[in-house]
Amino acid sequence: MGVPRFWREIPSRYNLIGVKCGNCNKILFPPRFICPHCRRTGKLEPYKLKPKGKVLSYTVIHVAAQGFERMVPYILGIIELEDGPRIMAQITDCDEKEINIGDEVEIIFRKMGEEGKEGVIYYGFKARKIPKS
Amino acid sequence: MREVAVIGVGLTKFGEQWDISFREMLLEAGIRAIEDAGIDGKQLDALYVGNMSAGQFVKQEHIASLIADNAGLTPIAATRVEAACASGGLAFRQAVIAVASGHHDFVVAAGIEKMTDLLTAGVTGALATAADQEWEVYQGATFPALYALMARRHMHEFGTTEEQLAMVAVKNHSNACLNPYAQYHTKITVEQVLKSPPVAKPLKLLDCSPITDGAACVILAPAEKARRFTDTPILVAGTGQASDTISLHSRQTLTGLMATVEAARAAYKMAGMGPKDVDLAEVHDCFTIAEIMAIEDLGFCKKGKGGQLTEEGETALGGKIPINTSGGLKGKGHPVGATGIAQVVEIVTQLRGEAGKRQVDGAEIGLAHNVGGSGGTAVVHVLRRMD
């Protein structure tokens, strides 16, 4: 991946910045350029999402995507954030046996990968279970 | 709009075709289709070819003209159509629309993918470009993982079991044994599927369709001219296509494909039919869960009952609604760009009564369902015998 392509998405990937539609108040993440609900009538403003959500589904990946080979097995989930949007994120720091649909998670900043020994290091978000209190 | 009929079909053998090149492969299917139709190449007006990614698989773009060139069909209008694994289905639809509009009379709809010139890691990387690169693949998603996320949720909401998923693969391998063009002529058991290595849990290796080389081709004509070429023209009674978000996480539901529901609605409406009228269907079983969701979304059973319908044997040959008599993507193989056309070839073969040991008795109406990516595109066609 070229540096500009990675650099453009830094606000969203590092700080969970999405957008909020000024017309229908829907919060959208990943950020969009047109609100799919009211199209061009709503003005989209940056919005920082709360880094909390719950697990809608998950899978344990044994045959890795390119660049993730050293991580297998790793857990990938779909998380519904408290603000509404759903995201795809790895679920980290836990064993697959500990995960259930409906579990509450927090979104944390993590290293995602790197481009060889001298290339860019990719960062982004992963999800981590919140222990039940 | 004019009525459109299929007058000729052709396939290559599906599988690891290491001795045949990309440019040779489509020619083989094309010649079979042209000979089947009994049409002269000079009569053909246009060519639509479905292909997901020759650029990645064989480093060749601009393939529509390449194919016309190799087939000796220049200066025919040649167009490539791309929508990931739905490329073939969309090429068929574009060809149907071209004939229906009256702009062209005799049109070739083809599909091709040459996948085994790359090593497996390269193939899975190429296929992953059909998912959202920024928000799915960046997070480590693979295609089996996307369907595994749907499978887990389907199991959670409806009690679908891993055994029921396995039964889809067992059935489709069994059907493939009766199809000389299929990649696999090996029966498998539920136990073998369950014990196969995990790819993306709960999906295992034998829940996944294989990497395949293959090409498929059909010839279309205005229905009123079809009988000049064949005694058994097959009418394209309905066509429907729909889109959805490319990323799975942005969708309202994880347990079905809204693009399939919408495409089916349009195709059924145009055909003036419903799911109860359909005698057999080829559905997009890229993974076992995909077939279970497809038979629900196409209306062959209620949402959540696809696993049960499979377990009861109703989707097998001899069942209420035989699904994937060709072996499907799982058993016949899945050369992604060719799949949508190959599905039409199977339905036409069945409706002509030429399917041999896998023939569905008295089949009059068939449906073909092709999906791109994890459901960002779906296309549905209803075909029927012309009386």
Interface residues (C-beta under 8 A of the other chain):
Chain A: E9 R13 P30 L56 S57 Y58 T59 V60 I61 H62 V63 A64 A65 Q66 F68 M71 P73 Y74 L76 G77 I78 R86 I87 M88 A89 Q90 E96 I101 M112 Y122 G124
Chain B: A121 T124 G125 A128 E134 W135 E136 V137 Y138 Q139 G140 A141 T142 P144 A145 A148 L149 M150 R152 R153 H156 P197 P198 V199 A200 K201 P202 L203 S247 L248 H249 S250 L254
